[in-house]
Amino acid sequence: MIEIKGVWKYFEGKEVLRGINLKIEDGMTTVVLGPSGQGKTVLLKNIIGLYKPERGEIIADGISLNGLKKRELFELRKKFAFIFQGSALFDFLTVDENIALYLRMHTKMSKEEIEKKVKNVLKVVGMEGTEQLYPEELSGGMKKRVAIARAVVFSPKYILYDEPTTGLDRENARVVNALINRLKREYGVTSIVVTHDIDCMETVADRVVLLKEGRIIFMGKKEEVKESHLDYLYEMEEGK
Amino acid sequence: MDFFTAVYEASVLFVETLSQLRRIYFYRRQIVEQFYSLAVTTLPIASIIAVFLGLGSTVQATYQTSSLTPRYFAANVIFKTLIIEGTPIVLGLVLAGKIGGSLAAEIGSMKISEQIDALQSLSIDPVGFLVMPRVIAGLIMVPIITIYANLVAMFSSFFMSTVILNWITPDEYISGMRMNFKVFEMYFGNIIKPSLCGLIIAFIGSFFGLRAKGGAKGVGIASTTAVVVSAVIVVILDYFTGELLL
């Protein structure tokens, strides 16, 4: 379980997160919904320790991220995978090298075992046959799927998705949403999805958190959010 | 204020880079890749520069010496000028542009496209994965390239003097090279100075790359700043190493 307790984050004097309190339950998909600029990505990067909160603390599986040494933080991060908005595939590595990187650096698996595992996860995300391609040769949807493959290859407990369907056409967005659900169902992954895509929220969410100007204005089931914050959702749809 | 912040941040990064040296075996693949990349990208340009440095210094020597100057003495001046000063500084400045600029652009574009964050999210230290291998490659490959460039420059000067201009005999040229020969000067021009240049160029390029922000413009700024700063430091270093070690 991840606990976020009274987290505040500033950038150049501007308050981006204002006292966020949140519990992420294991095995659930929590969707953090809100238009651009509300602090969603900042929240996600705080959870994985890429940013440090000015106030408050984040506790993952009973370990507070505050005051962790670099090595301890890296050790804790092995439980997490992060899918970046722009996929952030390493452009100097091929698809299979991107996916294999974690296994090469952190495990003692043989080359053959790594190759087998990479092939398996590429099959899961429907990207067989792309092993030797470079990221620049892939479409946006394909990059996203490779990023998911890179994330699941080391069987993380938590997967954090930053705008997983942004910039994708309807079909690719559907594929990515289906993958998020499949990973939860088959691997028991706990997911946090940050998005402004209401379709994505409706497809994958077990629980919804609505963020506005760095504060949580709603937390609950997806059916409830539609009833109580319809205007905000419309505003969000128009602004995206 | 920004200057002092940058100096502080550079010092912190330098200490972190040194601390990653203990994981040199862990990052061996990245180090080998950087060795290869640095050699492949710089050898052609180093060859061209070396040939023309040799030719240019020979033309200058023949022009400046009068009929009263012993020719082996002029050959001695060419040899020492090229080995100790000419090749290391010219190569250092060119590599500041070539390596420093490309490292800053490469790491800078990784930074703005969140690839550095992605490395960290995979529990891979960007300093160990990106900076340390490049600094090691700079430290070791720049002297190797300089030794090669010095050999090429001396050969082109020898060829120009003895064959094309027929200004000096091969024996006179070689006795000029042997005159007042000091082994330390060879270490100084081929290893000490280029090692320091390589280290600084690779480190400064990586440092400004990691500081890049704000999109393509930010990468451009990082790249230009890296080139300018490393070129200035190379020239300052050239003075101080000569002053302190010779």
Chai-1 contact restraints between the chains, C-beta under 6 A:
chainA,res_idxA,chainB,res_idxB,connection_type,confidence,min_distance_angstrom,max_distance_angstrom,comment,restraint_id
A,I48,B,S121,contact,1.0,0.0,6.0,A-B,restraint_1
A,L50,B,D117,contact,1.0,0.0,6.0,A-B,restraint_2
A,F74,B,S123,contact,1.0,0.0,6.0,A-B,restraint_3
A,R77,B,S123,contact,1.0,0.0,6.0,A-B,restraint_4
A,K78,B,S123,contact,1.0,0.0,6.0,A-B,restraint_5
A,F82,B,S121,contact,1.0,0.0,6.0,A-B,restraint_6
A,F84,B,E114,contact,1.0,0.0,6.0,A-B,restraint_7
A,F84,B,A118,contact,1.0,0.0,6.0,A-B,restraint_8
A,G86,B,S113,contact,1.0,0.0,6.0,A-B,restraint_9
A,A88,B,E114,contact,1.0,0.0,6.0,A-B,restraint_10
A,A88,B,Q115,contact,1.0,0.0,6.0,A-B,restraint_11
A,A88,B,A118,contact,1.0,0.0,6.0,A-B,restraint_12
A,F90,B,Q115,contact,1.0,0.0,6.0,A-B,restraint_13
A,Y102,B,L122,contact,1.0,0.0,6.0,A-B,restraint_14
A,M105,B,I124,contact,1.0,0.0,6.0,A-B,restraint_15
